[in-house]
Amino acid sequence: MDTLPDRIYFKDLESRFVRVNEAYARWHGFDSPASIIGKTDHDLFAAVHADVARTEEEAIIRTGVPMVAKVEKLTMKDGSVAWGSATKMAWRDESGRIIGTFGVTRDATAAKLAEERLVEERNLLRTIIDHLPARVYVKDTASRYLLNNVAHLAMLGLEGQEQATGRTILDFFSNERGRQAFSDDRQVLETGTPILNQEKSDFGAGSQLHWSLTTKVPLRDLEQHIIGLVGISHDITRRKLAEEELQRRTNEMEADVRMARQVQETFLPRAYPVFPRGVPAEASALRFAHRYIPATTLGGDFFDIVQLSDTKCGVLVCDVMGHGVRAGLLTALIRGVVGELGERAENPAHVLAEINHSLAPILERTGQPVFATAFFGVFDTTTNTLSYGNAGHPSPLIRRAATGTVVRLSSEDPEPAAGLVANFGYTRRECTIEPGDLFLGYTDGVIEAPDAAGQIYGDSRLIGFLQDSIGQSGEEVCARLVRDLATFSGHSIFEDDVCLVTLECTGLVCPVQTVSYEI
């Protein structure tokens, strides 16, 4: 009995201890089990627990019915709290007469605290998704709803989750659009191929037309089996109507509509935009390359490339706090904010202010900090300038072709990460970027990658690496930098997300010519 880690005790009919094991004595701070003999729970615990324990033991003595594996809160004399899984039974003599009780208590404190932390995390996640402007939902393998945020419930015309759980989209919309949405679900669930940023006619009241930007991705378990899907839908009706109105006024609107379909909301770009639109990739004034290596299934680092016009490009590099589902939801929120800014995204300070404005309410409502470092820059191929803002993000680098030097886009007065200071006014800065120059944006997973001795990769090593890369393309720089990080750290799986994006200013000019046809 004394070799067991569980706490074992025997009590008489008055609930006085007559025998305990070594583990029970040590738990209460006694050197020997003999020190507890004759005491009661009122000598060891606060009355709030001791009174309950006495009542339970009286019932066992009276009825002989045991109490099995009850998880109970144990409040000590000094006010400290622990949790235990307790089993109590009647103690009988050789004749079967009840002479007391005996019990075993197993420490459940760690499990209970983990359970409470899980509940807190679940509440935080629910708060985040319910305050997303996008419509978020989760479905099982039969396309039945498991979770819907407030925006999506409102779209379905429901007031609570219980009204949606177990039902499919066909229960709410049996028309052609409903059947198409159900077919999209089956495609994702059966093939594992996601549907990314597709513009679709949306569900609206009566004959009113709505539009959404829809993404559906498979949800997988730890063994990578598909167990459902996650969907995110942004209402882009106002933007769509504005685009259609513009299309009626100009023959060039069709190209703008195609460009709108390429807006990156949730996932990294599958193909890079070209400048100006319509030219071959090799003739583009700007060329891109990237590497993204998440440390977990859902990372908090990401980048986005936004084509603002034929001559202007926005580049966002962002690092959301943490990893996992919470980080993934916050990246969706930030992408949605940036994606809805439209022409206002030409001002980097305004973009950062909007991201900050979207994150600040989460801290106010949950009491838990939620923040993201972010760099947003706008490259203008007409003026060869880069205007940018930085919200607490590692400073990007520019490799100058003319001098062979590396310039760090740092500031003497760094500005805070988005989400930390409400209504903060971010600064817009500007520098030149000439033909042949290469821009490198990255997240802290690069410079903070540790080696076996705990030394980090660091800014100086990164600058030296880029100086040694003169003459190499952005694709070559990204590939070599990932290899250098793996060599430095000693492994190819990094402790933190690694996100790299390069932009090369080619200096090429290939104007798009309008062709008219006469009939």
C-alpha angles and dihedrals in degrees: 000000000000092000094059120098092215117092111248127187143167124209134189126232091281091053092251115148112251097169137007134171128244093262091057093049094048092049090060093044099255124138094216137027087233089070091068098047110117095018126113133214088266088066093053107029138043115268092252089069101028093056092052092047091052092050091050093049093048088054092050092049090048098045106019089227111139127226109227129200097335112174105220138176112244113206113191129211091260092053096254116138132220134166129230141179104229131195119185128183139175115272110221133188125228091280092054095253115144109245099169141308137286129198149178124217120194119198108252098166097110093047093048093049090048089051091051091049089050090053090050091049091048091050091049092050091049090050091051097049093043090057095047112110088217122084109250127189141163124210134189125233090278091055091251117146117254100167134012128178123227094264093053094045088053090051089053090048094244132135102204144023093247089066091059104036113108095012129107132221089260089065088064104028117027094169128102093279091052091050090048091051090050090049089052089053092053091049092055094043096045100040103027089228112136125226106228128199097330118170110227137172104258137217113275139167115270114329095334111128120226132181132206138185103228133197125179122180131177118258112222135192125227090279091052094250114147109249099167142313139272120219133194122186126184120200105234097165096122093046091046093051090049090051092049091049090051090048090058089055099047139034090220095064093095090068090051091051091052088049091052089056088059095058107129112228110156112004137044116271116277090200131019122238120244129225118256100020116255100027122119115267091248090056096049117124088221128041127191141201133173147175124205120185112171118204091214137024090270114032130192096221120089144143135209134198114210121192104216096174141329089286105028130070130183120210121193122191113182141173117197117200116263132355138262130043096340093053091046092054092048092051088053089052093050093046089051092051093050093043093055096050094080113175091359087073088078087083108069093195090056092049091053091046090054092049089049091048091053094051101041096073091058091063090047094051101039104028090228122111116247116180143153134200112225141180119195122183133177116210116203114197092190096059097024090232136134118209114190149164130206127207103192094305127141107272114258121231133230120205107211113218094198097054104021089233131128120232122202116214094220133143132217089225108044116205125226127265116264113270098032104084118035117229093003115172109228122207125242114218132182140204137164125263113192132196109287094026118127125211119207120194121182145159129244091264086081102051094034096050105127129217125220091278094052095254114139127231090241139188096280094055091048092051090048090049092053092048089055091053097070109146094020123119124240090256091054092047092052094047094047094045092054089050091048091051091050091049092047095047095039095233140066096224107076128212093230135031114280116209125173131173128176131192122195121199103216098181090222117147118201110157118204110240121212112233119205125197124209120204 
